[in-house]
Amino acid sequence: MNVPIGAAMIVLAPRFLPESSRSRGRFDLTGAGSATLGVGALVYGVIHSAEAGWDTAATVIPILAGAALLAVLVVAESRADEPVMPLRLFASRVRAGAYLTRMLYLGAMIGFFFYSTQYLQGVLGFSAFQAGVAFFPMTMVNFAVAMTIPRLTARLGQAVPLTAGVALTLAGMAWLAQVQVTSSYWTSVALPMVFIGAGQGLVFAPLTSTGIAGVGATDAGAASGLVNTFHQLGMALGLSLLVAVSARSGHGLSPATAVLTAHVHTALTAGTVLLGVSLLAVLGLILPAHPRNRRPRQLAMP
């Protein structure tokens, strides 16, 4: 569905969006290259660990190389005249918390979609079409809750719905992680999906808003880019991590459905941990900075 929607947006954008003014600049090749290669090496190393183990050169070397390249990225961005990732964007605890939360949250969510689909088809015996329809409880609740976000944020601000959304997703993921070979779709999958759908409906809009909060016009594009970068980074690293973790489970079990269920249980449990850390990031970085949670004296400070 994304393709026709994206095509329609490309056609309609010139009619509704004003043309931005042109300006000259220098492409940050060092920053772009070190970021791309660094993240790629990390993802490769983590995924490879599922087969080779964590103590092999084929795993350790890419991970160390990725970490080194990301260190090069930080140094390069601190010195670049026109950095692709301005480090000043991380000076705000709210924005830094939004980036971290988004990465962890999406890491858990990609695992949810990937492993829930495998469970529905490989254990419960759903067809591909039936597995798609099985996500309807989450989708419908997600849509309904997301429609209330403008009113909720106008009344409560961004941080409160965001906190509630991550907490609801955490509860749903923890419930879903308990699936067994003999579990029922309605009680073990559909009902947890309701919590996850409600949580997603509450999370994404406030998380995007906090990711660009307080950014000036000159950094708006970079801040928006970082939101998308941490979104994609969370999915890539999250799925690779969950695959590596789940591969260590299910040994000695039979039949194949029991092995797959063990993989799903382990991966979704790890996803629950990611959501727990994500909630801690919201509570520690975003919620305390919310104006409604400050004391009057602090609100008066510039």
C-alpha positions in Angstrom: 0.0 0.0 0.0 3.0 2.3 0.5 3.8 2.5 -3.2 0.6 4.1 -4.5 0.3 6.4 -1.5 3.9 7.5 -2.1 3.3 8.0 -5.8 0.2 10.2 -5.1 2.2 12.3 -2.6 5.0 12.9 -5.2 2.4 14.0 -7.8 0.5 16.3 -5.3 3.5 17.7 -3.4 4.3 20.5 -6.0 0.7 21.7 -5.8 0.6 22.2 -2.0 4.2 22.6 -0.8 6.1 25.8 -1.6 9.5 25.5 -3.3 12.3 26.0 -0.8 15.0 28.5 -1.6 18.2 27.3 -3.2 21.5 27.4 -1.3 25.0 26.2 -1.9 26.6 23.6 0.3 29.2 20.9 0.6 28.3 17.3 0.8 29.6 15.6 4.0 31.2 12.6 2.3 33.1 11.5 5.4 30.0 11.6 7.6 27.7 9.9 5.1 30.3 7.2 4.3 31.3 6.4 7.9 27.6 6.3 9.0 26.6 3.9 6.2 29.5 1.6 6.5 29.5 1.6 10.3 25.9 0.7 10.6 26.2 -1.9 7.8 29.1 -3.5 9.5 27.3 -3.7 12.9 24.2 -5.2 11.4 26.3 -7.8 9.4 28.3 -8.8 12.5 25.2 -9.2 14.7 23.3 -11.2 12.0 26.4 -13.4 11.4 26.6 -14.2 15.1 23.4 -16.4 14.7 25.4 -18.9 12.7 29.0 -18.4 13.7 28.7 -17.4 17.3 29.8 -14.2 19.1 33.4 -15.3 19.7 34.4 -15.8 16.0 36.5 -13.4 13.9 33.7 -13.2 11.3 31.4 -11.7 14.0 33.9 -9.7 16.2 35.8 -8.0 13.3 32.7 -6.4 11.6 31.3 -5.3 15.0 34.6 -3.7 16.0 34.9 -2.1 12.6 31.4 -0.8 12.8 32.1 0.7 16.2 35.3 2.3 14.9 33.5 3.8 11.9 30.8 5.3 14.1 33.5 6.8 16.2 35.0 8.3 13.1 31.5 9.7 12.3 31.3 11.5 15.6 34.7 13.0 15.2 34.1 14.0 11.6 30.7 15.6 12.5 32.3 17.6 15.3 34.7 19.2 12.8 32.6 19.4 9.6 31.5 22.9 8.4 28.2 21.4 7.1 27.7 18.0 8.9 25.2 15.5 7.7 24.4 14.8 11.3 24.9 18.0 13.4 25.9 16.9 16.9 24.1 19.9 18.4 20.8 18.1 17.7 21.8 15.7 20.6 22.2 18.6 23.1 18.5 18.5 23.9 17.7 15.6 26.3 14.2 15.5 24.8 15.4 15.0 21.2 18.2 12.6 22.3 15.6 10.6 24.3 13.3 10.6 21.3 16.0 9.2 19.0 16.9 6.5 21.5 13.3 5.6 22.3 12.5 5.4 18.6 15.4 3.0 17.9 14.6 0.7 20.7 10.8 0.8 20.0 11.2 0.0 16.3 13.7 -2.8 17.1 10.9 -4.4 19.2 8.2 -3.7 16.6 10.0 -5.2 13.6 10.5 -8.3 15.7 6.8 -8.3 16.6 5.8 -8.3 12.9 8.5 -10.8 11.8 8.0 -13.4 14.5 4.2 -13.1 14.9 3.8 -13.8 11.2 6.0 -16.9 11.5 4.0 -18.1 14.5 0.7 -17.6 12.7 1.7 -19.5 9.6 4.2 -22.0 11.0 2.4 -23.0 14.2 -1.2 -22.0 13.9 -1.3 -23.0 10.3 -2.7 -19.8 8.9 -2.3 -19.1 5.2 -0.4 -15.9 4.1 -3.8 -14.1 3.5 -5.1 -15.3 6.9 -2.0 -14.1 8.6 -2.4 -10.7 7.1 -6.1 -10.6 8.3 -5.0 -11.7 11.7 -3.3 -8.4 12.3 -6.6 -6.5 11.9 -7.2 -6.2 15.7 -4.0 -4.3 16.0 -4.5 -2.2 12.9 -8.1 -1.1 13.7 -7.2 -0.2 17.3 -4.1 1.6 16.1 -6.1 3.7 13.7 -8.8 4.5 16.2 -6.3 5.6 18.9 -4.2 7.6 16.5 -7.2 9.6 15.5 -7.4 10.8 19.1 -3.8 12.0 19.3 -4.4 15.6 18.3 -6.9 16.1 21.1 -4.8 14.2 23.7 -1.6 16.1 22.9 -3.4 19.4 23.0 -4.6 18.6 26.5 -1.8 16.6 27.9 1.2 17.4 25.8 3.4 15.0 24.0 5.1 13.1 26.8 2.1 11.7 28.6 0.6 9.9 25.6 4.0 8.7 24.6 4.7 7.2 28.0 1.3 5.5 28.1 1.8 4.2 24.5 5.2 2.6 25.3 3.8 1.0 28.5 0.8 -0.4 26.6 3.0 -1.8 23.9 5.3 -3.4 26.6 2.3 -5.0 28.2 1.1 -6.4 24.9 4.5 -7.7 23.9 5.0 -9.4 27.3 1.6 -11.1 26.9 2.3 -12.2 23.3 5.7 -13.6 24.2 3.9 -16.3 26.2 2.6 -18.1 23.2 2.7 -21.9 23.1 2.2 -24.5 20.4 -1.4 -25.1 21.7 -2.2 -21.4 22.2 -5.5 -19.9 20.8 -5.3 -17.1 18.3 -8.0 -15.0 20.0 -6.6 -15.2 23.6 -2.9 -15.4 23.0 -2.4 -13.3 19.8 -5.5 -11.1 19.1 -5.9 -9.7 22.6 -2.2 -8.8 23.0 -2.4 -7.2 19.6 -5.1 -4.9 20.9 -2.6 -3.5 23.5 0.2 -3.3 20.9 -2.1 -1.5 18.5 -3.2 1.0 21.1 0.4 1.6 22.1 1.5 2.2 18.6 -1.4 4.6 18.0 -0.2 6.7 21.0 3.5 6.5 20.3 4.4 7.5 16.8 3.1 11.0 16.4 4.4 12.3 19.8 7.7 10.5 19.2 8.1 12.3 15.9 7.2 15.6 17.4 9.7 15.3 20.2 12.4 14.2 17.7 12.2 17.7 16.1 11.3 19.7 19.2 13.0 23.1 19.5 14.8 22.8 16.2 15.5 25.9 14.1 14.8 26.2 10.4 18.4 25.6 9.5 18.5 22.2 11.3 14.9 21.1 10.5 15.9 18.8 7.6 18.7 17.2 9.6 16.5 16.6 12.6 13.8 15.1 10.5 16.5 13.0 8.8 17.7 11.7 12.2 14.1 10.7 13.1 14.0 8.5 10.0 17.6 7.3 10.5 16.9 6.0 14.0 13.7 4.5 12.7 15.5 2.5 10.1 18.5 1.8 12.4 16.2 0.4 15.1 14.6 -2.0 12.6 17.9 -3.2 11.1 19.8 -3.6 14.4 16.7 -4.8 16.3 15.8 -7.6 13.9 19.4 -8.7 13.6 19.7 -8.8 17.4 16.4 -10.7 17.8 17.4 -13.2 15.1 20.8 -13.8 16.8 19.1 -14.3 20.2 16.3 -16.5 19.0 18.7 -18.8 17.2 20.1 -19.9 20.5 16.7 -21.4 21.6 14.8 -24.5 20.7 17.7 -26.9 20.6 16.6 -30.5 21.3 12.9 -29.8 20.8 10.5 -31.5 18.5 8.4 -31.3 16.4 9.2 -28.3 14.2 6.3 -26.3 15.6 7.8 -26.5 19.1 11.2 -25.3 17.8 9.6 -22.4 16.0 7.5 -21.5 19.0 10.6 -21.4 21.2 12.2 -19.1 18.7 9.2 -16.8 18.7 9.0 -16.8 22.5 12.7 -15.9 22.9 12.6 -13.2 20.3 9.4 -11.6 21.6 10.8 -11.8 25.2 13.9 -10.0 23.9 11.6 -7.5 22.2 9.9 -6.9 25.6 13.3 -6.1 27.1 13.9 -3.5 24.3 10.5 -2.0 25.1 11.4 -1.9 28.8 14.6 0.0 28.1 12.6 2.3 25.7 10.2 3.1 28.5 13.1 3.9 30.8 14.4 6.3 28.2 11.0 8.0 28.1 10.8 8.2 31.8 14.4 9.4 32.3 14.8 11.8 29.4 11.5 12.9 27.9 8.9 12.9 30.6 10.9 15.0 33.2 11.4 17.7 30.6 7.7 17.9 29.9 6.4 21.3 31.0 3.5 19.8 33.0 6.0 17.9 35.1 8.2 20.9 36.0 7.9 23.0 39.1 6.6 26.6 38.7 10.1 28.0 39.5 11.6 26.0 36.7 8.9 27.1 34.2 9.9 30.7 34.8 13.5 30.0 33.9 14.6 31.0 30.3 
